[in-house]
Amino acid sequence: MRGGCFRVLVIGPLFFVNQAPALAATPLLIGRRGGCGLLFLIFHILAALWVARDSRERNVPGRVVWIAVALIFGLLGLVVYLVARPKSG
């Protein structure tokens, strides 16, 4: 299936917003979409870890909220953080 991983990584978080999380997460985590469920989970965790490190270095207020946004929304949350974070220096 072409575009399966794209749908899981980018469109998947939007699906969480509109559906019950338990129902939405089940097919993604068990790999029904060609094994992209694990990739989805790893990407979100890595995005949250990067935001945690960057927000600590920049002393960003509301650090826990930004980490949660990156963990829940993945790529979309990471892009929003990159736009909203304070400039260094």
C-alpha positions in Angstrom: 0.0 0.0 0.0 1.6 3.2 -1.1 1.7 6.1 1.3 0.9 3.9 4.3 3.7 5.2 6.5 2.9 8.8 5.6 -0.7 8.3 6.6 0.4 6.8 9.9 3.0 9.3 10.8 1.4 12.5 9.6 -2.3 12.0 9.4 -2.5 9.5 12.3 -2.2 12.2 15.0 -5.2 14.0 13.5 -7.2 10.8 13.8 -6.5 10.7 17.5 -8.1 14.1 18.0 -11.5 12.9 16.5 -11.7 9.3 17.8 -11.5 7.5 21.1 -7.7 7.1 21.7 -8.0 3.4 22.5 -9.8 2.6 19.3 -7.5 4.8 17.2 -4.2 3.5 18.6 -5.0 -0.2 18.3 -4.4 -0.7 14.5 -1.4 1.6 14.5 0.5 -0.1 17.3 -0.1 -3.7 16.2 1.2 -3.0 12.7 -1.9 -3.4 10.7 -0.6 -0.7 8.3 2.4 -2.6 7.1 4.5 -2.4 10.2 4.5 1.4 10.5 3.0 1.3 14.0 6.3 0.9 15.6 7.9 3.6 13.4 5.0 5.9 14.4 5.7 5.3 18.1 9.4 5.7 17.8 9.1 8.9 15.9 6.8 10.5 18.4 9.1 9.5 21.3 12.2 10.9 19.5 10.4 14.1 18.7 9.4 14.5 22.4 13.0 13.8 23.5 14.4 16.4 21.1 11.9 19.0 22.2 12.7 18.2 25.9 16.4 18.7 25.3 16.0 21.8 23.2 13.5 23.4 25.5 15.8 22.8 28.5 18.7 24.5 26.7 16.6 27.5 25.7 14.8 27.7 29.1 11.4 27.6 27.3 8.4 28.4 29.6 5.8 25.6 29.6 8.4 23.0 28.8 6.1 20.1 29.9 3.3 21.3 27.6 5.7 21.4 24.6 6.9 17.9 25.3 3.4 16.6 25.5 2.5 18.4 22.2 5.4 16.7 20.5 4.6 13.3 22.0 0.9 13.4 21.0 1.1 15.1 17.6 4.6 14.0 16.4 5.7 15.9 13.2 2.9 18.4 13.5 3.8 19.2 17.1 7.5 19.4 16.3 6.8 21.9 13.5 4.6 24.0 15.8 7.3 24.0 18.5 10.0 25.0 16.0 7.9 28.0 14.9 7.0 29.0 18.4 10.2 28.5 20.3 12.3 31.5 21.3 15.4 32.3 19.3 18.7 31.3 20.7 21.3 33.8 21.9 
